Amino acid sequence: MVAWRIAGRRPPVVCVHGAGVSSREFRPFIEVLGCGHNAWSVDLPGYGAGGRPARPLGLRALTDSLAGG
């Protein structure tokens, strides 16, 4: 998994993209959030720079990959 991060002081915010897009869609958003929060935007496996998984991943597997880092 690939992530963008901007460090801030308040609780973290994680932006997760939908199908057909990548973390780049959230880059302007996390730049604004990063003024006060730890702001993350991730590329899930198979999207953006996230790398191609060995097999297609369903919603549960994508969620697990996010939770596992």
Phi and psi restraints in degrees (value plus and minus 20) as a CYANA .aco file:
   2 VAL   PHI    -136.3   -96.3
   2 VAL   PSI     123.1   163.1
   3 ALA   PHI    -160.5  -120.5
   3 ALA   PSI     128.6   168.6
   4 TRP   PHI    -119.5   -79.5
   4 TRP   PSI     123.4   163.4
   5 ARG   PHI    -161.8  -121.8
   5 ARG   PSI     116.9   156.9
   6 ILE   PHI    -145.7  -105.7
   6 ILE   PSI     104.2   144.2
   7 ALA   PHI     -99.3   -59.3
   7 ALA   PSI     116.8   156.8
   8 GLY   PHI    -160.3  -120.3
   8 GLY   PSI    -191.7  -151.7
   9 ARG   PHI    -123.9   -83.9
   9 ARG   PSI     -43.1    -3.1
  10 ARG   PHI    -109.2   -69.2
  10 ARG   PSI     157.6   197.6
  11 PRO   PHI     -73.4   -33.4
  11 PRO   PSI     129.5   169.5
  12 PRO   PHI     -90.4   -50.4
  12 PRO   PSI     130.1   170.1
  13 VAL   PHI    -145.5  -105.5
  13 VAL   PSI     109.3   149.3
  14 VAL   PHI    -135.5   -95.5
  14 VAL   PSI     103.9   143.9
  15 CYS   PHI    -121.9   -81.9
  15 CYS   PSI     105.0   145.0
  16 VAL   PHI    -137.4   -97.4
  16 VAL   PSI     104.0   144.0
  17 HIS   PHI     -93.0   -53.0
  17 HIS   PSI     143.5   183.5
  18 GLY   PHI    -114.6   -74.6
  18 GLY   PSI    -192.8  -152.8
  19 ALA   PHI     -85.4   -45.4
  19 ALA   PSI     119.4   159.4
  20 GLY   PHI      64.2   104.2
  20 GLY   PSI     -19.1    20.9
  21 VAL   PHI    -151.0  -111.0
  21 VAL   PSI    -193.9  -153.9
  22 SER   PHI    -161.4  -121.4
  22 SER   PSI    -196.3  -156.3
  23 SER   PHI     -82.0   -42.0
  23 SER   PSI     -43.9    -3.9
  24 ARG   PHI     -78.4   -38.4
  24 ARG   PSI     -49.2    -9.2
  25 GLU   PHI     -79.7   -39.7
  25 GLU   PSI     -49.1    -9.1
  26 PHE   PHI    -116.3   -76.3
  26 PHE   PSI     -22.9    17.1
  27 ARG   PHI     -73.4   -33.4
  27 ARG   PSI     -70.2   -30.2
  28 PRO   PHI     -82.1   -42.1
  28 PRO   PSI     -55.7   -15.7
  29 PHE   PHI     -85.3   -45.3
  29 PHE   PSI     -65.0   -25.0
  30 ILE   PHI     -92.9   -52.9
  30 ILE   PSI     -44.6    -4.6
  31 GLU   PHI     -84.8   -44.8
  31 GLU   PSI     -59.1   -19.1
  32 VAL   PHI     -91.4   -51.4
  32 VAL   PSI     -66.8   -26.8
  33 LEU   PHI     -81.6   -41.6
  33 LEU   PSI     -53.0   -13.0
  34 GLY   PHI     -83.9   -43.9
  34 GLY   PSI     -32.9     7.1
  35 CYS   PHI     -86.0   -46.0
  35 CYS   PSI     -44.4    -4.4
  36 GLY   PHI    -153.0  -113.0
  36 GLY   PSI     -42.3    -2.3
  37 HIS   PHI    -139.1   -99.1
  37 HIS   PSI     138.4   178.4
  38 ASN   PHI     -93.6   -53.6
  38 ASN   PSI      94.8   134.8
  39 ALA   PHI    -136.2   -96.2
  39 ALA   PSI     108.3   148.3
  40 TRP   PHI    -143.3  -103.3
  40 TRP   PSI     125.4   165.4
  41 SER   PHI    -155.7  -115.7
  41 SER   PSI     107.9   147.9
  42 VAL   PHI    -134.4   -94.4
  42 VAL   PSI     133.0   173.0
  43 ASP   PHI    -122.9   -82.9
  43 ASP   PSI      93.7   133.7
  44 LEU   PHI     -91.0   -51.0
  44 LEU   PSI     139.0   179.0
  45 PRO   PHI     -74.3   -34.3
  45 PRO   PSI     109.0   149.0
  46 GLY   PHI      73.6   113.6
  46 GLY   PSI     -21.9    18.1
  47 TYR   PHI    -146.7  -106.7
  47 TYR   PSI     125.3   165.3
  48 GLY   PHI      32.6    72.6
  48 GLY   PSI    -149.4  -109.4
  49 ALA   PHI    -111.4   -71.4
  49 ALA   PSI      -6.9    33.1
  50 GLY   PHI     -91.3   -51.3
  50 GLY   PSI     -27.4    12.6
  51 GLY   PHI      59.1    99.1
  51 GLY   PSI     130.5   170.5
  52 ARG   PHI    -106.8   -66.8
  52 ARG   PSI     105.6   145.6
  53 PRO   PHI     -92.7   -52.7
  53 PRO   PSI     142.1   182.1
  54 ALA   PHI     -84.8   -44.8
  54 ALA   PSI     -47.3    -7.3
  55 ARG   PHI    -163.0  -123.0
  55 ARG   PSI     139.0   179.0
  56 PRO   PHI     -80.3   -40.3
  56 PRO   PSI     118.4   158.4
  57 LEU   PHI    -125.6   -85.6
  57 LEU   PSI     115.1   155.1
  58 GLY   PHI    -104.1   -64.1
  58 GLY   PSI     159.9   199.9
  59 LEU   PHI     -78.9   -38.9
  59 LEU   PSI     -62.9   -22.9
  60 ARG   PHI     -82.4   -42.4
  60 ARG   PSI     -64.0   -24.0
  61 ALA   PHI     -85.8   -45.8
  61 ALA   PSI     -58.0   -18.0
  62 LEU   PHI     -86.1   -46.1
  62 LEU   PSI     -60.5   -20.5
  63 THR   PHI     -83.6   -43.6
  63 THR   PSI     -64.1   -24.1
  64 ASP   PHI     -81.1   -41.1
  64 ASP   PSI     -58.8   -18.8
  65 SER   PHI     -85.9   -45.9
  65 SER   PSI     -55.3   -15.3
  66 LEU   PHI     -89.4   -49.4
  66 LEU   PSI     -65.0   -25.0
  67 ALA   PHI     -86.1   -46.1
  67 ALA   PSI     -53.2   -13.2
  68 GLY   PHI    -103.9   -63.9
  68 GLY   PSI     -30.2     9.8
